[in-house]
């Protein structure tokens, strides 16, 4: 593992009235220990998974690519300030890495195309060919396969969003091989029970206060999918 602990400093919270500092889960969690090359953040929407992922990225000086920004009616001045109230403990000093989110990937791929127009060698880091000539799912897998061979800390925010189940299995294979090679550490916010099945991964559930480590078959995702597949008609009748 490149990072071993994230510590919350509650005395540095600038407010307890606005998100994310008003979340009980952050106010009552002291630290998170990373003991596996692959760690999953799971839980319902709005529990703070992506917010913490971005805070860790910011604290580790990992750039978060920005897509097209738009004017917002109401602005929360504290929305992106969680990184100021956490500390990250490295194992052997900082390493490079990247932050991935599906909603900003297309904009990144377009900019990469501009770079490659003057230096085609740029594409060698991302599969060797234009990401825009592939389907969205294919371009994601090409990016994952090329990028995650390199030593680093990789943070992914719901990478399954644009992937079919078979493509999720391919990503699962990429994660497993990269983790076993001992070069990469992954922290992934996800709703995918396929990705969560990564061998020896640690699953941290944001549905508990404080944040709690949980077994794969104890997750609601596993239980709901298993019950639905076993007797889907019962669920359909309740709709």
C-alpha positions in Angstrom: 0.0 0.0 0.0 1.2 3.5 -0.8 -1.0 5.1 1.8 -1.9 3.4 5.0 -4.2 5.8 6.9 -6.5 8.7 6.4 -7.2 10.7 9.6 -10.1 13.1 10.2 -9.3 16.2 12.3 -12.8 17.2 13.5 -11.4 20.3 15.2 -10.5 21.6 11.7 -14.1 21.3 10.4 -15.0 24.9 9.5 -18.7 24.2 10.1 -21.2 21.5 11.0 -24.1 23.0 9.2 -23.1 22.5 5.5 -22.1 19.5 3.4 -19.9 17.6 3.8 -19.1 18.7 7.4 -22.7 18.1 8.5 -22.5 14.4 7.7 -22.5 12.3 10.9 -20.3 9.8 9.2 -17.4 12.2 9.0 -18.0 13.7 12.4 -17.8 10.2 14.1 -15.1 8.6 12.0 -11.6 9.2 13.4 -9.5 7.3 10.8 -9.5 4.8 8.0 -6.8 2.1 7.7 -5.8 0.8 4.2 -4.6 -2.8 4.5 -5.2 -4.0 1.0 -4.1 -2.9 -2.5 -7.7 -2.5 -3.4 -10.2 -0.6 -1.2 -13.9 0.0 -2.0 -16.0 2.8 -0.7 -19.6 1.6 -0.8 -23.0 3.0 0.4 -26.1 4.9 -0.6 -25.9 8.1 -2.7 -25.2 11.1 -0.6 -23.2 9.3 2.1 -19.9 11.1 1.1 -18.0 8.4 -0.8 -17.1 10.5 -3.8 -16.5 13.6 -1.6 -13.9 11.7 0.5 -12.3 10.2 -2.6 -11.8 13.7 -4.0 -10.5 15.0 -0.7 -7.9 12.2 -0.6 -6.9 12.9 -4.2 -6.5 16.6 -3.4 -4.5 15.8 -0.2 -2.2 13.5 -2.2 -1.6 16.2 -4.8 -3.3 14.0 -7.5 -4.8 16.3 -10.1 -8.5 16.0 -10.7 -9.3 16.7 -14.3 -12.0 19.3 -14.7 -14.7 18.9 -17.3 -16.8 21.8 -18.7 -17.9 24.0 -15.8 -21.3 25.6 -15.7 -22.9 28.4 -13.7 -24.6 27.2 -10.5 -27.5 28.9 -8.8 -26.6 28.0 -5.2 -22.9 27.5 -4.3 -21.8 25.7 -1.1 -18.4 27.3 -0.1 -17.5 24.2 1.9 -18.3 21.6 -0.7 -14.7 20.9 -1.7 -12.9 21.8 1.5 -12.8 18.4 3.2 -9.2 17.9 2.2 -8.2 20.6 4.7 -9.5 18.6 7.6 -7.8 15.2 6.8 -4.3 13.9 6.8 -2.8 11.1 4.8 -0.1 8.8 6.1 2.2 7.4 3.3 4.0 4.1 3.6 7.3 5.1 1.8 6.6 8.7 0.7 4.3 10.1 -1.9 3.8 8.4 -5.3 2.2 9.7 -8.5 -1.3 8.6 -9.5 -4.5 9.6 -11.1 -8.2 10.3 -10.4 -10.9 8.9 -12.7 -14.5 9.8 -13.0 -16.7 8.8 -15.9 -18.3 12.2 -16.2 -15.0 14.0 -16.9 -13.3 11.2 -19.0 -14.9 12.3 -22.3 -13.5 15.8 -22.0 -10.1 14.4 -21.1 -10.2 12.1 -24.2 -10.9 15.2 -26.4 -8.0 17.1 -24.9 -5.7 14.1 -25.3 -6.7 14.1 -29.0 -5.5 17.7 -29.3 -2.2 16.8 -27.6 -1.7 13.8 -29.9 -2.2 16.0 -33.0 1.2 17.5 -32.3 2.8 14.6 -30.5 1.2 11.2 -31.4 3.5 9.6 -28.7 1.1 10.9 -26.1 -1.3 8.1 -27.1 1.3 5.4 -26.0 0.4 6.1 -22.4 -3.3 5.3 -23.1 -3.4 2.2 -25.2 -1.6 3.5 -28.4 -4.6 4.7 -30.4 -7.2 7.5 -30.2 -9.7 7.0 -27.4 -12.3 8.9 -29.5 -12.3 6.2 -32.2 -13.6 3.6 -29.7 -16.9 3.3 -28.0 -17.1 4.9 -24.6 -16.7 1.5 -22.8 -13.8 0.4 -25.1 -12.0 3.7 -24.5 -12.3 3.3 -20.8 -10.9 -0.2 -20.8 -8.0 0.9 -23.1 -7.3 3.7 -20.6 -7.4 1.4 -17.6 -5.2 -1.3 -19.2 -2.5 1.2 -20.1 -2.6 3.4 -17.1 -2.7 0.9 -14.3 0.5 -0.9 -15.3 2.4 2.1 -13.8 3.3 2.3 -10.1 0.9 4.7 -8.4 -2.1 5.5 -6.3 -5.3 5.3 -8.3 -8.7 6.7 -7.2 -11.8 5.8 -9.2 -15.3 7.3 -8.8 -17.9 4.8 -10.0 -15.9 3.5 -13.0 -18.7 1.0 -13.8 -21.1 3.8 -14.9 -20.4 3.2 -18.7 -19.4 -0.4 -18.5 -21.4 -3.5 -19.4 -21.2 -6.4 -17.0 -18.7 -8.2 -19.2 -16.6 -5.0 -19.3 -16.8 -4.7 -15.6 -15.4 -8.3 -15.4 -12.5 -7.1 -17.6 -11.9 -4.2 -15.3 -12.0 -6.6 -12.4 -9.2 -8.6 -14.0 -7.2 -5.4 -14.6 -7.5 -4.4 -10.9 -6.6 -7.9 -9.7 -3.5 -8.2 -11.9 -2.3 -4.7 -11.1 -2.8 -5.2 -7.3 -1.0 -8.6 -7.4 1.9 -7.0 -9.2 2.5 -4.9 -6.2 2.8 -1.5 -8.0 -0.7 0.0 -7.7 -3.0 0.8 -4.9 -6.7 1.5 -5.7 -9.4 3.3 -3.8 -12.7 3.0 -5.6 -16.2 4.4 -4.9 -18.6 1.9 -6.5 -22.1 0.4 -6.6 -20.9 -2.6 -8.6 -21.0 -6.0 -6.9 -18.9 -7.4 -9.7 -16.0 -5.0 -8.9 -16.4 -5.6 -5.2 -15.6 -9.2 -5.7 -12.0 -8.4 -6.3 -10.0 -10.9 -4.3 -8.7 -9.8 -0.9 -10.1 -6.3 -1.4 -11.2 -4.3 1.7 -14.8 -2.9 1.6 -15.6 0.1 3.6 -19.3 0.8 4.0 -20.5 4.4 4.4 -23.9 3.1 5.5 -22.5 2.7 9.0 -21.5 5.4 11.5 -18.6 5.4 11.8 -17.4 4.0 8.5 -17.1 0.2 8.8 -15.2 -2.6 7.1 -17.6 -5.2 5.9 -17.5 -8.6 4.1 -18.5 -9.0 0.5 -21.5 -11.3 1.2 -22.6 -9.0 4.0 -23.1 -6.0 1.6 -26.6 -5.0 0.7 -25.5 -5.1 -3.0 -24.7 -8.8 -2.8 -27.9 -9.6 -0.8 -30.2 -7.6 -3.1 -28.8 -8.9 -6.3 -28.8 -12.5 -5.0 -32.4 -12.3 -3.9 -33.5 -10.6 -7.1 -31.9 -13.2 -9.3 -33.3 -16.1 -7.3 -36.9 -14.8 -7.4 -37.2 -11.7 -9.6 -41.0 -12.2 -10.1 -41.6 -11.5 -6.4 -39.9 -8.2 -6.8 -41.6 -7.3 -10.0 -45.0 -8.0 -8.5 -44.3 -5.3 -5.9 -43.7 -2.6 -8.5 
